[in-house]
């Protein structure tokens, strides 16, 4: 691994540790930039704003298996809250890998990374929902961090404990793995994720979809939950009329004919505690023919009955 000659020995050591934690091949850092402008969403409970935009991986902001974000909510802020979603329409490349987010203390910035350590392709795009921190605990805390432990995990899932979701089979959940919340830790869970409602426990859980691999202790997840913090939340179910090949088209007044909407989707195994359909692929979204669609990045056929919790952010300029 090459290092910059002007760095002190201690800085070189930190660079090596950070790089090896997330990837196996690194290069000297380039100036970090972002190629998309930011738009803002009003957050009634916090009195502040989320930064919501589409980030594109470029040669300038991409290193090894990650692409670095650049926005005011997350820069120099290891306690920031970030949720991401691959967006094929926003870029030129598909990134068919389980993704997460991590805080690069050397750069002072958050990044989207491929958990399986595959190289991040230039041209891959991601929708980003960022807050300067998780929201305070309480009934309206719609942006929270949950950490898998031996006491809250079972088999291939970990339970969510929130007054918003407990006892509520109709709740909405969206999750992104956070590799090192607060800039500490470093736990991978390199699987496509889904959520499901355990009617016996009366709790929602995050699970490794299509795999019985256990959720690792210490794995952390940023969660957006269904409260008035988030506008434009709805359920999408794949049917014979809205599904073709590897994608299901969303037909909703919020997203129709709106290519600039910022869309996020999470696989929901059993909405309202009914059904139970797996979609074990890495998911992305894209816009075509006046509608947004959810698609399987590995090109696998979209299963009939597959359901997804969708955020279509209420963006204002």
N, C-alpha and C positions, 0 to 999 in steps of 0.2 A: 504493500500500500504506500503510495507517495504522500508526503506531507509537505506543507508550505514551509520553506526554509526560515521564514521570518517568525514563525511561531515559537514560543518558548517550549521547553520539554514537557512541562505540565500540560500545556494546551494540546500538544500532540497526543499525549496519553488519553486525555478526555475525548478527543476526536475519534481515536481508534475505538475506545469503548463504546461510544455512541453509535458508530457505524456498524461495528460487529454485532451489536444488539439487534439491529434491524435488517442487516443485509450482509452478504458475503463479499461483495465487491464494491468499493467506493472510489470516488475520485475527489480531487481537491474541490472545495466548494466554489460555486459560481455565485454571482450576485443573485439574490432571491427576489423574484418579481411575481406578480399575478397578472393574468391577461384579461380579466373580466372586471367590470365595475361592480360596486356593491349597491344593493338596494336594501331598504329597511322595513321591518315589520314591527308594528306597535305591540308592546307587551304590557297589558293593563296592570297585572299584579306587581310587576317590578318597577314600573315607572320609567323604564328605559327601553332600549331597542335591541332587537336581535339583528345581526348582520346576515343577510340572506343573498346568496349569489351563486353563480356557476364558475368554478375554478377549472382552468385548463392546464394540464402538465406540459411544460415547454422545456427546451434544452437548458434554459436559464434557471428554472425553479425545480428541476428534477435531479435527484441523486439516487443511483442504485434502485432500491425498491420503494422509494417515497417521492412525493411531490409536495413542496412546501407552500403553506397558505400564508397570505399576507393581508391582514385586515386589523382594524383598530380594536376589535373586541378580543382578539387572541394574541396579538404580538406582545412579547415579554410578559406573558400571563400564563403560568403553568396551571392555574386553577380555572382556566376557561372551559366552557362547555361547547362541544362540537359534535354535530351529527352530519353525516355525509351520505350521498346516494349517487352511484354512477349514472351519468347522463350522456347517452350516445349522441344526442342532437347537439350538445355543446362542444363536441370535439370531433376528432377524426379517427380515433382508435377505440376499440373495445378492450376493457381490462377484465378478463374473465378470471378473477381471483378474489378470495375473501379479503375484504379491506377493513382497516381500522384507522384510528387516529393516534398520534403520539406527539409529545412535546419534546422538541429538540432544544435542549438547554444551550448548546453552543450557538445556535442561530437565534435563540429567543423567539422561536416561532413553532406553531403547530404544523403538522403534515398529515397527509393521507398516505397510507402505506399498504402494500400487499403483504398479508400475514404469512404467506407461504414463501416469502423472500424472493419471489420472481421480480424481474426488473419492471419498473413502472414504465409503460410505453408513453413516449412523447405523443401528445394528441389526445390522451385519455382525459375525460372531463368528469367533474363531480359537482353535484349540487351541495351547497354548504349552508348549514343553519348554525350560527355561532352566537353565544352569549358570553359576557365577561365572566360569568360564574354560574353554577347551578343556582336554582331559585331557593329561597328559604324553605325549610321544612314546614309542612302544614297541608291542609286540605286542598290548597290551590297550587301546590308545588308541581308544576307541569314539566319541569326540566330538572331531573335528578340523576345522581350517580348510584348504581348498585354494584356491589362487589360479591362475587361468589365465595362462599365459605363452606366448610364441612357441615355446618348446621342449616344452611339454607339451600343446599344443593342435593340433588338425587339423580342417579343415573346420568342422562345426558342433558339435564336441565338445571337451572337455578331459579328460585322463586323471587318474585318482585313483592316487596312489602310496602304498600302505599295505600293511604285511605282513598285515593282516587280509583285504584284498581281492585282492592280487596273486596270480595263479595259482589263484584260487578262484571258479569260475563260479557257485557256490551262495551267494556272499556276499549280504548284505543292505545296501542303501544308501538313505539318505534325505537329501535336500539342500534347503537354503533359501539363496537368495542373500543375502549380507551386503554391503550397499552400502558400508560404511566400517568394516571391522574395525579395532579399536583407536581408533576415532574418526577415522581417516585414509582418504583415497582418495575414492571416490565414483564407482563404475562400475555402470551399469545392464546388465541382460540381460533385456529385457522380452519373454520368451517362456515358454510352458509348458515345464517341464523334465521330462526323463526320464533314466533311466540305462540303460546297455547294457554287455555284456561283449564285449570285443574278443579273440577267441580267439587271434589272431595275436600281438598284443602281450601277451596274458595279463594284461590290466588292465581294470578297470571305468572307465567314463567318464560324465560328465554331458553331456547333449546338448540342443540346442534341438529339441524335438519338433514335427514338422510344418513345420519351416523349415530351410533350408540357410544361414541367416544364421550367420556364424562366432561362436563365443564370444569376446567382446571381451577383449583382453589386460587383465589387472588385475581382471577379474570374480572375485569371491570367494564361496565357498560354505561354509556350515556343514554338516558331514556327521555323521550318526549312522550308525555301522557296527555290524554284527552281532557283539557280544561279550556276555559275561555282564553288562556294564554295563546292557544293555537286556533286560528280560523281555517276553514276549508278542510275539515276532516271528514272522510267518508270511507265506506267499505266498497272494494271492488271484488267481484266474483267472476271468474272465468266461466263463460257459458258457450254453447255452440254458436250463438249469434254474435258474440263479441270477440271470439278467439280465432286466430289463424296461425298455424305453425307454432312458432316459439313465443308469441305475444298475445296479450289480451288488451283490447282498446278500451280506454276509459271514456264514458259518455256522461259528462257532467258539465253543468253550466259554468262552473268555476274555471274549468280547464279547456273547454271547447273553444277553438279558434283563438287560443291564447298561447302562442309559442314562447312567450317570455315568463310564463308561470314557472315557479320553482317547485318541482314535484319530488316527493319522497314516498317510498313504498316499503312495507314490511310484510313478509309472509305471515298470515294468521291461520294457524292450523284448524281451529274450531271456533269461528266467531259465534258469539252468543252461546258458547258451549255446545254447539251443534255441528255435526259433520265430522270431518277429520281428513283433510286432503294435504298430502305432502307436495312440496315443490322444492326439491333438493338442489336447485341450481343457484349460482350467484345471479342476483337480480340487477337489472338496470331499467332506466326509463328513456323514452325517446318520443319525439313529436313528429307526426306524419298525418297527411290528409285531414288537417284541422283538429286532430285529437292527439292526446298523450296516450302512450301505451306502456305497459310493464312487460319486460321481455326477459327470457332466460339467456344469459350471456354465452352459455355453452351451446346454444342453438337447439336444445332439447325441446320437444313439444310441450306446450303449456297444458298441464293437466286440467281436465274439466272439473269444476268445483273448487279449484285453487282460489283462495281468498287472500286479500291484501288490505291492510290498513294504509290509507293514503293521506298524506298532507299535501295540500295545494296552498302554498303560503299566500296570505293576503298581502301582496306587495304594494307599497306606496312609494312614490318617488321622493 
